[in-house]
Amino acid sequence: MAAAAAARAVSVGPGLRGLQGTLPLVVILGATGTGKSTLALQLGQRLGGEIVSADSMQVYEGLDIITNKVSAREQRMCQHHMISFVDPLVTNYTVVDFRNKATALIEDIFARDKIPIVVGGTNYYIEALLWKVLVNAKPQEMDTEKVIDRKVELEKEDGHVLHKRLSQVDPERAAKLHPHDKRKVARSLQVFEETGISHSEFLHRQQAEEGGGPLGGPLKFPNPCILWLHTDQTVLDERLDKRVDDMLAAGLLDELRDFHRRYNQKKVAENSQDYQRGIFQSIGFKEFHEYLITEGKCTPETSNQLLKKGIEALKQVTKRYARKQNRWVKNRFLSRPGPSVPPVYGLEVSDVSKWEESVLEPALEIVRSFIQGHQPAAAPVKMPCNETENKRSYHMCDLCDRIIIGDREWAGIASEKQHL
């Protein structure tokens, strides 16, 4: 349905009346704090598009400040989807749930001759919308109607035990995963247990599909337009520190206190709190755990120290997350481009005083080129890559009894003095 709708000749937006072409799926990537939501809103207004959030924390109700949700006013300015619709106490909402709902929304937007603008966000949520993935294992429902997430159960076991078990049923997959990467190991075991087919076999089938490549299956939508907002790291670090300060000024502590009182207090008392599940894993909540559970029960001096500790932790983890987001863009799109990896168009956002001329107008030109069906004047981002490097190769270091994944990591270990 989406492909058919996207292939029709269209006429969209006040600035594009009469232009004939193919509707693109616009995807805005970039580290937190680069202005993705701002650009999405501006493009949505100019092009008559609708925005689809691809943020794993924004799907939950609550914690609006810490998850940096767009305001109600901004949502009225342009239609937004996939925000604040999951109960905070639901902890088994998965990327499959997101993919199914968001894909249907995108198909509906295309069917109404509008442009979907995906804003991310969460890396694996974006991947789930860009590429077809055959693996579709879901938690199994029992007669009691309670949903048991097998992956969650598996993750409670020792990582080395899980990895050994995976080696027995799917040695190819196990050779690409470190035992410490418990989530991926558990996911691969879950796939095998629930389908009887190894995760590796699923991935091979996916890559063998028409349009598939070494990094995954074929593209889900035929005309993706990828925009990457990037900036100087020093500038971004300063911007993120200020953003945390702005969150505090906007009432972050009251938001955290209220959420803790309504949803988390009982779990903490029962020692059943899990900061690896649902909205509770949101950056900013667990960093203030000590402060929240001791507030009013310790001296003002201690409370103030814990608050400062939480603020500093939030700033540090936010900056680490931003670096992780940029590494993903470089690794997934730029370092090893394949037949199913669309080009990425970079937009420099260091100087916000030049936003319109260096970000908004170039972005509009790129999207309009996609609508008209021709290559944008702007060149996509290119990165040098080592075609022979295997990022998933398996190495065992006998000297330090460690498993090393990836050629580059192994080369680094092998060159260390203690290994000479």
VOPAGU-2260 file (C-alpha; in pm, 1 decimal, decimal comma):
REM VOPAGU-2260
SITE   aa  ch    i         X         Y         Z
SITE  MET   A    0       0,0       0,0       0,0
SITE  ALA   A    1     278,7     240,4      95,3
SITE  ALA   A    2     478,0     171,1    -218,1
SITE  ALA   A    3     175,6     223,8    -440,5
SITE  ALA   A    4      79,3     544,0    -264,8
SITE  ALA   A    5     434,1     675,5    -272,6
SITE  ALA   A    6     470,6     603,5    -643,1
SITE  ARG   A    7     174,0     817,9    -743,6
SITE  ALA   A    8     223,4    1163,2    -889,9
SITE  VAL   A    9     157,3    1413,1    -612,1
SITE  SER   A   10     122,8    1778,7    -543,6
SITE  VAL   A   11     196,2    1874,0    -184,0
SITE  GLY   A   12     255,5    2181,0      25,9
SITE  PRO   A   13     198,3    2544,0     -65,9
SITE  GLY   A   14     552,1    2575,4    -204,6
SITE  LEU   A   15     529,9    2262,3    -419,1
SITE  ARG   A   16     200,4    2304,2    -605,4
SITE  GLY   A   17     227,0    2158,4    -951,9
SITE  LEU   A   18     552,4    1968,5    -893,0
SITE  GLN   A   19     519,8    1605,2    -995,3
SITE  GLY   A   20     727,1    1327,1    -844,2
SITE  THR   A   21     749,6    1061,7    -577,3
SITE  LEU   A   22     670,8    1120,6    -214,7
SITE  PRO   A   23     975,2    1051,9       2,7
SITE  LEU   A   24     989,6     911,4     351,9
SITE  VAL   A   25    1187,4    1186,9     524,8
SITE  VAL   A   26    1403,0    1067,1     815,0
SITE  ILE   A   27    1583,6    1318,6    1037,2
SITE  LEU   A   28    1879,9    1173,6    1223,9
SITE  GLY   A   29    2124,6    1329,6    1466,2
SITE  ALA   A   30    2243,4    1337,6    1823,8
SITE  THR   A   31    2019,8    1465,2    2097,3
SITE  GLY   A   32    2035,0    1843,7    2112,6
SITE  THR   A   33    2098,2    1904,6    1741,2
SITE  GLY   A   34    1751,8    2042,1    1664,7
SITE  LYS   A   35    1583,8    1743,2    1498,2
SITE  SER   A   36    1238,0    1825,7    1636,4
SITE  THR   A   37    1270,5    2189,0    1527,7
SITE  LEU   A   38    1360,7    2095,1    1170,4
SITE  ALA   A   39    1084,3    1833,0    1156,8
SITE  LEU   A   40     826,3    2089,2    1266,1
SITE  GLN   A   41     946,1    2342,7    1007,6
SITE  LEU   A   42     948,9    2086,5     726,1
SITE  GLY   A   43     608,2    1957,5     831,8
SITE  GLN   A   44     460,7    2307,5     816,1
SITE  ARG   A   45     628,1    2401,1     486,4
SITE  LEU   A   46     556,3    2072,0     307,9
SITE  GLY   A   47     224,9    1972,8     462,7
SITE  GLY   A   48     381,4    1666,4     622,7
SITE  GLU   A   49     310,6    1474,3     942,1
SITE  ILE   A   50     570,1    1384,4    1204,9
SITE  VAL   A   51     633,3    1033,9    1337,6
SITE  SER   A   52     846,0    1018,2    1653,7
SITE  ALA   A   53    1093,6     728,9    1664,3
SITE  ASP   A   54    1191,5     768,1    2029,3
SITE  SER   A   55    1152,7     465,1    2255,5
SITE  MET   A   56    1089,3     679,7    2565,4
SITE  GLN   A   57     847,6     930,3    2411,1
SITE  VAL   A   58     592,9     655,8    2347,4
SITE  TYR   A   59     521,6     647,5    2723,2
SITE  GLU   A   60     292,1     885,7    2904,9
SITE  GLY   A   61     470,2    1112,2    3152,7
SITE  LEU   A   62     822,8    1249,6    3200,3
SITE  ASP   A   63     762,8    1502,3    2922,2
SITE  ILE   A   64    1054,5    1725,7    3020,2
SITE  ILE   A   65    1320,6    1459,3    3063,9
SITE  THR   A   66    1223,6    1281,7    2738,4
SITE  ASN   A   67    1218,2    1618,4    2558,6
SITE  LYS   A   68     873,6    1579,7    2404,3
SITE  VAL   A   69     745,7    1854,7    2179,1
SITE  SER   A   70     497,7    2084,5    2350,2
SITE  ALA   A   71     121,0    2068,4    2305,3
SITE  ARG   A   72     144,9    2396,2    2111,9
SITE  GLU   A   73     399,8    2247,9    1870,4
SITE  GLN   A   74     185,0    1938,9    1826,0
SITE  ARG   A   75    -103,8    2165,0    1725,6
SITE  MET   A   76     117,4    2339,1    1467,5
SITE  CYS   A   77     183,2    2008,9    1288,2
SITE  GLN   A   78      34,2    1661,4    1335,6
SITE  HIS   A   79     260,0    1440,6    1552,3
SITE  HIS   A   80     230,7    1063,9    1602,3
SITE  MET   A   81     374,6     798,2    1836,6
SITE  ILE   A   82     396,1    1021,2    2144,2
SITE  SER   A   83     248,2     954,3    2492,8
SITE  PHE   A   84      20,7     659,3    2420,0
SITE  VAL   A   85     171,6     375,1    2628,0
SITE  ASP   A   86      99,5     337,1    3000,4
SITE  PRO   A   87     418,7     403,2    3203,6
SITE  LEU   A   88     375,7      74,6    3390,7
SITE  VAL   A   89     385,9    -130,9    3069,0
SITE  THR   A   90     735,6    -276,4    3050,0
SITE  ASN   A   91     698,4    -521,1    2760,8
SITE  TYR   A   92     638,6    -267,8    2481,8
SITE  THR   A   93     883,0    -373,3    2209,0
SITE  VAL   A   94    1033,2    -248,8    1885,6
SITE  VAL   A   95     797,7    -489,9    1705,3
SITE  ASP   A   96     498,9    -313,5    1863,5
SITE  PHE   A   97     643,7      19,6    1755,1
SITE  ARG   A   98     722,3     -97,4    1402,6
SITE  ASN   A   99     374,8    -236,6    1342,1
SITE  LYS   A  100     193,5      75,3    1461,8
SITE  ALA   A  101     431,6     327,1    1303,9
SITE  THR   A  102     441,3     144,5     969,0
SITE  ALA   A  103      61,4     152,6     947,9
SITE  LEU   A  104      68,0     524,8    1027,1
SITE  ILE   A  105     326,6     594,0     757,2
SITE  GLU   A  106     124,3     399,4     501,2
SITE  ASP   A  107    -183,1     603,5     596,0
SITE  ILE   A  108       8,6     931,0     562,2
SITE  PHE   A  109     130,7     826,5     216,6
SITE  ALA   A  110    -222,3     723,5     118,9
SITE  ARG   A  111    -339,4    1077,4     201,0
SITE  ASP   A  112     -70,0    1223,9     -28,3
SITE  LYS   A  113     125,6    1367,2     260,6
SITE  ILE   A  114     492,3    1334,2     354,0
SITE  PRO   A  115     580,3    1129,8     664,8
SITE  ILE   A  116     869,1    1284,0     859,1
SITE  VAL   A  117    1035,9    1036,4    1094,9
SITE  VAL   A  118    1234,5    1195,6    1377,7
SITE  GLY   A  119    1477,1     985,0    1578,7
SITE  GLY   A  120    1557,1     918,3    1834,4
SITE  THR   A  121    1618,8     554,3    1902,8
SITE  ASN   A  122    1847,5     378,4    1657,7
SITE  TYR   A  123    1676,1      40,5    1640,8
SITE  TYR   A  124    1333,6     205,7    1608,5
SITE  ILE   A  125    1455,1     388,7    1299,1
SITE  GLU   A  126    1608,6      71,6    1156,1
SITE  ALA   A  127    1275,2    -105,3    1203,9
SITE  LEU   A  128    1104,0     156,2     984,4
SITE  LEU   A  129    1368,8     176,6     713,4
SITE  TRP   A  130    1440,2    -191,0     649,3
SITE  LYS   A  131    1225,2    -499,3     615,5
SITE  VAL   A  132    1299,6    -742,2     894,8
SITE  LEU   A  133    1168,5   -1097,6     879,9
SITE  VAL   A  134    1220,3   -1178,1    1247,8
SITE  ASN   A  135     892,7   -1112,9    1424,0
SITE  ALA   A  136     906,0   -1311,7    1747,0
SITE  LYS   A  137     671,6   -1173,2    2012,2
SITE  PRO   A  138     614,3   -1261,0    2377,1
SITE  GLN   A  139     381,8   -1561,0    2403,1
SITE  GLU   A  140      41,6   -1534,2    2567,0
SITE  MET   A  141     -53,1   -1798,6    2820,6
SITE  ASP   A  142    -398,6   -1922,1    2922,4
SITE  THR   A  143    -391,2   -1686,4    3220,0
SITE  GLU   A  144    -369,4   -1400,0    2965,9
SITE  LYS   A  145     -50,2   -1284,8    3133,1
SITE  VAL   A  146     220,6   -1202,1    2886,0
SITE  ILE   A  147     555,0   -1362,2    2957,6
SITE  ASP   A  148     845,6   -1201,7    2776,8
SITE  ARG   A  149    1093,6   -1482,2    2724,6
SITE  LYS   A  150    1374,4   -1239,3    2646,7
SITE  VAL   A  151    1333,3   -1073,6    2987,1
SITE  GLU   A  152    1350,9   -1413,6    3155,4
SITE  LEU   A  153    1662,6   -1509,0    2961,3
SITE  GLU   A  154    1839,7   -1185,5    3052,2
SITE  LYS   A  155    1821,9   -1281,0    3419,4
SITE  GLU   A  156    2063,8   -1568,1    3354,6
SITE  ASP   A  157    2443,6   -1550,6    3342,3
SITE  GLY   A  158    2573,9   -1404,2    3016,6
SITE  HIS   A  159    2836,7   -1673,1    2960,9
SITE  VAL   A  160    2579,0   -1948,5    3019,0
SITE  LEU   A  161    2346,4   -1786,0    2763,7
SITE  HIS   A  162    2629,7   -1745,2    2514,3
SITE  LYS   A  163    2727,4   -2113,5    2548,7
SITE  ARG   A  164    2365,0   -2214,6    2490,5
SITE  LEU   A  165    2347,5   -1994,3    2181,2
SITE  SER   A  166    2671,6   -2152,0    2053,5
SITE  GLN   A  167    2498,1   -2488,4    2056,9
SITE  VAL   A  168    2188,4   -2385,0    1858,8
SITE  ASP   A  169    2328,6   -2100,2    1647,7
SITE  PRO   A  170    2711,6   -2106,2    1642,1
SITE  GLU   A  171    2727,9   -1853,8    1359,2
SITE  ARG   A  172    2535,0   -1592,7    1557,0
SITE  ALA   A  173    2719,0   -1670,9    1879,7
SITE  ALA   A  174    3052,4   -1608,8    1705,9
SITE  LYS   A  175    2941,5   -1252,3    1632,8
SITE  LEU   A  176    2822,7   -1164,2    1983,4
SITE  HIS   A  177    3014,7   -1102,6    2303,8
SITE  PRO   A  178    2886,3   -1286,6    2613,9
SITE  HIS   A  179    2851,6    -948,4    2785,2
SITE  ASP   A  180    2606,8    -836,2    2514,9
SITE  LYS   A  181    2333,4   -1017,4    2705,4
SITE  ARG   A  182    2041,0    -843,0    2534,7
SITE  LYS   A  183    2143,2    -951,5    2184,1
SITE  VAL   A  184    2235,8   -1301,6    2297,7
SITE  ALA   A  185    1899,5   -1336,1    2472,8
SITE  ARG   A  186    1719,7   -1200,7    2165,3
SITE  SER   A  187    1884,3   -1459,8    1938,8
SITE  LEU   A  188    1796,0   -1739,5    2180,6
SITE  GLN   A  189    1439,2   -1610,6    2198,3
SITE  VAL   A  190    1410,5   -1619,6    1818,4
SITE  PHE   A  191    1524,2   -1982,3    1809,1
SITE  GLU   A  192    1302,8   -2092,7    2099,2
SITE  GLU   A  193     987,5   -1928,8    1962,6
SITE  THR   A  194    1032,0   -2016,1    1594,4
SITE  GLY   A  195    1257,6   -2322,9    1581,1
SITE  ILE   A  196    1473,5   -2136,9    1327,9
SITE  SER   A  197    1812,0   -1987,4    1412,3
SITE  HIS   A  198    1850,0   -1610,5    1413,9
SITE  SER   A  199    2132,9   -1647,6    1159,5
SITE  GLU   A  200    1900,5   -1827,9     919,6
SITE  PHE   A  201    1643,5   -1549,9     953,0
SITE  LEU   A  202    1910,1   -1292,2     874,8
SITE  HIS   A  203    2034,5   -1488,8     572,6
SITE  ARG   A  204    1679,7   -1504,9     433,9
SITE  GLN   A  205    1638,4   -1134,8     495,1
SITE  GLN   A  206    1959,5   -1049,5     309,4
SITE  ALA   A  207    1867,8   -1280,7      21,5
SITE  GLU   A  208    1546,2   -1088,9     -50,5
SITE  GLU   A  209    1549,4    -868,9    -358,1
SITE  GLY   A  210    1715,1    -542,3    -254,9
SITE  GLY   A  211    1877,2    -698,7      50,6
SITE  GLY   A  212    2243,4    -656,2     128,8
SITE  PRO   A  213    2519,7    -748,0     374,7
SITE  LEU   A  214    2377,0    -519,0     643,5
SITE  GLY   A  215    2018,1    -640,5     629,8
SITE  GLY   A  216    1700,0    -675,0     428,1
SITE  PRO   A  217    1562,0    -452,2     154,0
SITE  LEU   A  218    1427,1    -105,3     218,2
SITE  LYS   A  219    1069,7     -95,9     340,1
SITE  PHE   A  220     978,4     224,9     155,5
SITE  PRO   A  221    1108,5     305,3    -194,0
SITE  ASN   A  222    1220,8     667,2    -159,2
SITE  PRO   A  223    1385,4     743,4     178,9
SITE  CYS   A  224    1534,7    1090,6     221,1
SITE  ILE   A  225    1783,8    1083,2     510,6
SITE  LEU   A  226    1893,4    1410,1     672,7
SITE  TRP   A  227    2169,5    1404,5     936,1
SITE  LEU   A  228    2209,9    1701,8    1168,1
SITE  HIS   A  229    2565,5    1716,4    1297,3
SITE  THR   A  230    2778,3    1966,1    1483,4
SITE  ASP   A  231    3118,3    2022,6    1637,4
SITE  GLN   A  232    3147,9    1801,8    1947,1
SITE  THR   A  233    3258,1    2085,5    2176,6
SITE  VAL   A  234    2963,1    2295,6    2067,3
SITE  LEU   A  235    2725,8    2003,4    2120,6
SITE  ASP   A  236    2864,8    1929,7    2468,5
SITE  GLU   A  237    2807,6    2289,1    2574,6
SITE  ARG   A  238    2460,0    2282,7    2424,6
SITE  LEU   A  239    2371,2    1964,1    2611,4
SITE  ASP   A  240    2493,8    2102,4    2944,2
SITE  LYS   A  241    2274,4    2406,7    2890,7
SITE  ARG   A  242    1983,9    2186,3    2793,5
SITE  VAL   A  243    2002,8    2004,0    3126,3
SITE  ASP   A  244    2008,1    2340,9    3304,7
SITE  ASP   A  245    1704,1    2448,4    3102,2
SITE  MET   A  246    1523,1    2126,7    3195,8
SITE  LEU   A  247    1583,0    2196,8    3563,0
SITE  ALA   A  248    1453,1    2551,3    3520,1
SITE  ALA   A  249    1143,9    2412,0    3342,9
SITE  GLY   A  250    1050,4    2197,9    3643,4
SITE  LEU   A  251    1240,8    1872,7    3590,9
SITE  LEU   A  252    1270,7    1793,7    3962,7
SITE  ASP   A  253     897,7    1833,6    4022,4
SITE  GLU   A  254     830,3    1606,6    3724,3
SITE  LEU   A  255    1066,8    1340,5    3861,5
SITE  ARG   A  256     923,0    1364,3    4214,4
SITE  ASP   A  257     567,3    1330,1    4087,0
SITE  PHE   A  258     650,6    1035,8    3863,3
SITE  HIS   A  259     844,0     865,3    4143,2
SITE  ARG   A  260     552,7     911,9    4383,8
SITE  ARG   A  261     288,7     784,3    4139,0
SITE  TYR   A  262     468,1     495,9    3973,4
SITE  ASN   A  263     800,3     410,4    4132,7
SITE  GLN   A  264     779,8     446,1    4510,5
SITE  LYS   A  265     605,1     114,1    4570,8
SITE  LYS   A  266     844,8     -73,5    4342,0
SITE  VAL   A  267    1146,0      69,4    4523,8
SITE  ALA   A  268     994,6     -29,7    4861,1
SITE  GLU   A  269     941,7    -383,7    4731,1
SITE  ASN   A  270    1292,4    -389,0    4584,1
SITE  SER   A  271    1137,4    -470,3    4246,8
SITE  GLN   A  272    1252,1    -157,3    4062,2
SITE  ASP   A  273    1413,1    -227,9    3725,7
SITE  TYR   A  274    1580,2      63,2    3553,2
SITE  GLN   A  275    1632,1    -150,4    3241,4
SITE  ARG   A  276    1263,0    -170,2    3147,9
SITE  GLY   A  277    1007,6      67,7    2999,2
SITE  ILE   A  278    1012,6     436,8    3074,6
SITE  PHE   A  279    1214,0     377,3    3390,6
SITE  GLN   A  280    1523,7     334,3    3175,0
SITE  SER   A  281    1483,2     688,9    3044,6
SITE  ILE   A  282    1800,6     893,2    3068,2
SITE  GLY   A  283    1755,8    1123,7    3366,5
SITE  PHE   A  284    1534,2     909,2    3587,3
SITE  LYS   A  285    1779,1     656,2    3727,5
SITE  GLU   A  286    2046,7     924,7    3762,9
SITE  PHE   A  287    1832,8    1089,1    4033,9
SITE  HIS   A  288    1744,1     761,3    4209,4
SITE  GLU   A  289    1942,3     829,7    4527,5
SITE  TYR   A  290    1814,6    1184,5    4549,8
SITE  LEU   A  291    1451,1    1080,1    4505,5
SITE  ILE   A  292    1447,0     795,4    4757,0
SITE  THR   A  293    1631,9     990,6    5028,9
SITE  GLU   A  294    1470,6    1332,4    4988,7
SITE  GLY   A  295    1325,9    1437,2    5325,0
SITE  LYS   A  296    1501,5    1149,2    5500,6
SITE  CYS   A  297    1852,3    1293,9    5517,5
SITE  THR   A  298    2019,3    1623,4    5600,2
SITE  PRO   A  299    1977,5    1915,9    5358,1
SITE  GLU   A  300    2351,8    1905,0    5294,5
SITE  THR   A  301    2341,2    1538,0    5193,2
SITE  SER   A  302    2032,7    1593,5    4980,6
SITE  ASN   A  303    2202,4    1883,1    4802,7
SITE  GLN   A  304    2510,8    1670,2    4735,0
SITE  LEU   A  305    2296,0    1393,6    4587,7
SITE  LEU   A  306    2114,8    1648,4    4372,1
SITE  LYS   A  307    2443,3    1783,7    4236,5
SITE  LYS   A  308    2559,0    1428,1    4176,0
SITE  GLY   A  309    2241,3    1354,5    3981,0
SITE  ILE   A  310    2273,7    1669,7    3769,7
SITE  GLU   A  311    2634,7    1593,8    3682,4
SITE  ALA   A  312    2547,6    1230,9    3601,9
SITE  LEU   A  313    2264,9    1345,0    3375,3
SITE  LYS   A  314    2497,2    1577,9    3186,3
SITE  GLN   A  315    2759,5    1307,2    3141,9
SITE  VAL   A  316    2520,4    1032,5    3031,7
SITE  THR   A  317    2347,3    1270,8    2789,6
SITE  LYS   A  318    2677,9    1351,6    2622,4
SITE  ARG   A  319    2770,9     983,6    2603,0
SITE  TYR   A  320    2434,6     905,9    2445,4
SITE  ALA   A  321    2485,0    1179,4    2185,2
SITE  ARG   A  322    2817,6    1026,2    2086,2
SITE  LYS   A  323    2653,7     684,1    2060,8
SITE  GLN   A  324    2385,6     822,1    1828,9
SITE  ASN   A  325    2646,7     972,7    1596,6
SITE  ARG   A  326    2854,1     652,5    1596,0
SITE  TRP   A  327    2545,2     461,9    1487,9
SITE  VAL   A  328    2484,0     695,9    1193,9
SITE  LYS   A  329    2846,0     661,1    1082,8
SITE  ASN   A  330    2855,8     283,0    1126,5
SITE  ARG   A  331    2510,6     202,1     987,3
SITE  PHE   A  332    2496,6     444,8     694,9
SITE  LEU   A  333    2841,4     576,1     612,3
SITE  SER   A  334    3125,1     335,6     694,6
SITE  ARG   A  335    3000,0      29,0     507,2
SITE  PRO   A  336    2736,3     141,9     257,4
SITE  GLY   A  337    2560,8    -137,6      71,3
SITE  PRO   A  338    2285,9    -169,9    -190,1
SITE  SER   A  339    2011,5    -129,7      69,8
SITE  VAL   A  340    2167,0     167,5     252,4
SITE  PRO   A  341    2024,6     501,4     132,4
SITE  PRO   A  342    2246,6     810,4      96,7
SITE  VAL   A  343    2267,4    1051,4     389,5
SITE  TYR   A  344    2266,1    1429,6     347,1
SITE  GLY   A  345    2452,1    1618,4     617,7
SITE  LEU   A  346    2341,8    1951,7     763,7
SITE  GLU   A  347    2581,7    2146,9     986,0
SITE  VAL   A  348    2399,7    2288,7    1289,9
SITE  SER   A  349    2682,3    2436,9    1499,8
SITE  ASP   A  350    2578,0    2798,6    1443,3
SITE  VAL   A  351    2207,8    2829,8    1526,3
SITE  SER   A  352    2211,3    3196,0    1420,3
SITE  LYS   A  353    2248,8    3066,4    1062,8
SITE  TRP   A  354    1980,0    2799,6    1097,7
SITE  GLU   A  355    1759,9    2914,9     810,0
SITE  GLU   A  356    2037,3    2947,3     553,6
SITE  SER   A  357    2252,2    2649,0     659,6
SITE  VAL   A  358    1986,6    2401,5     777,5
SITE  LEU   A  359    1625,1    2477,8     685,1
SITE  GLU   A  360    1667,9    2598,2     327,3
SITE  PRO   A  361    1915,1    2322,3     227,9
SITE  ALA   A  362    1683,7    2063,2     386,1
SITE  LEU   A  363    1387,0    2195,5     189,7
SITE  GLU   A  364    1587,7    2185,4    -133,1
SITE  ILE   A  365    1692,0    1825,2     -71,4
SITE  VAL   A  366    1337,3    1707,9       6,0
SITE  ARG   A  367    1196,0    1895,1    -294,7
SITE  SER   A  368    1451,7    1721,1    -516,8
SITE  PHE   A  369    1331,7    1385,6    -387,3
SITE  ILE   A  370     969,8    1483,9    -457,4
SITE  GLN   A  371    1062,5    1585,9    -812,3
SITE  GLY   A  372    1244,3    1258,8    -864,2
SITE  HIS   A  373    1596,5    1384,6    -924,8
SITE  GLN   A  374    1925,5    1389,9    -737,2
SITE  PRO   A  375    1970,5    1682,9    -496,4
SITE  ALA   A  376    2236,8    1938,1    -581,7
SITE  ALA   A  377    2390,5    1871,5    -239,6
SITE  ALA   A  378    2625,5    1574,5    -226,9
SITE  PRO   A  379    2559,1    1297,2      26,9
SITE  VAL   A  380    2805,8    1243,6     310,6
SITE  LYS   A  381    3092,7    1006,8     230,8
SITE  MET   A  382    3329,3     835,9     470,6
SITE  PRO   A  383    3640,0     629,6     395,1
SITE  CYS   A  384    3581,3     266,0     482,7
SITE  ASN   A  385    3788,3     -50,2     508,2
SITE  GLU   A  386    3605,9    -308,2     297,8
SITE  THR   A  387    3808,3    -595,7     445,8
SITE  GLU   A  388    3744,8    -506,8     810,5
SITE  ASN   A  389    3509,5    -746,8     987,5
SITE  LYS   A  390    3337,0    -578,8    1280,8
SITE  ARG   A  391    3184,3    -907,5    1395,9
SITE  SER   A  392    3488,6   -1135,5    1382,1
SITE  TYR   A  393    3545,0   -1358,3    1686,2
SITE  HIS   A  394    3878,7   -1373,4    1870,2
SITE  MET   A  395    3980,8   -1542,7    2195,6
SITE  CYS   A  396    4278,9   -1394,9    2380,2
SITE  ASP   A  397    4445,8   -1678,4    2572,6
SITE  LEU   A  398    4673,0   -1440,0    2763,6
SITE  CYS   A  399    4392,9   -1244,7    2931,8
SITE  ASP   A  400    4112,0   -1499,9    2884,9
SITE  ARG   A  401    3888,6   -1250,4    2701,2
SITE  ILE   A  402    3662,6   -1275,3    2399,4
SITE  ILE   A  403    3721,5    -993,1    2150,9
SITE  ILE   A  404    3466,0    -907,6    1879,3
SITE  GLY   A  405    3581,9    -715,3    1569,0
SITE  ASP   A  406    3908,5    -691,0    1371,8
SITE  ARG   A  407    3986,3    -340,1    1491,3
SITE  GLU   A  408    3936,9    -425,0    1858,7
SITE  TRP   A  409    4149,4    -738,6    1820,1
SITE  ALA   A  410    4428,0    -543,0    1650,4
SITE  GLY   A  411    4424,8    -297,2    1940,1
SITE  ILE   A  412    4448,6    -574,9    2198,3
SITE  ALA   A  413    4720,4    -757,6    2008,5
SITE  SER   A  414    4935,2    -443,3    1989,9
SITE  GLU   A  415    4926,5    -377,0    2364,5
SITE  LYS   A  416    5260,9    -424,3    2539,8
SITE  GLN   A  417    5144,1    -712,1    2756,9
SITE  HIS   A  418    5055,3    -907,2    2441,5
SITE  LEU   A  419    5390,3    -859,7    2265,7
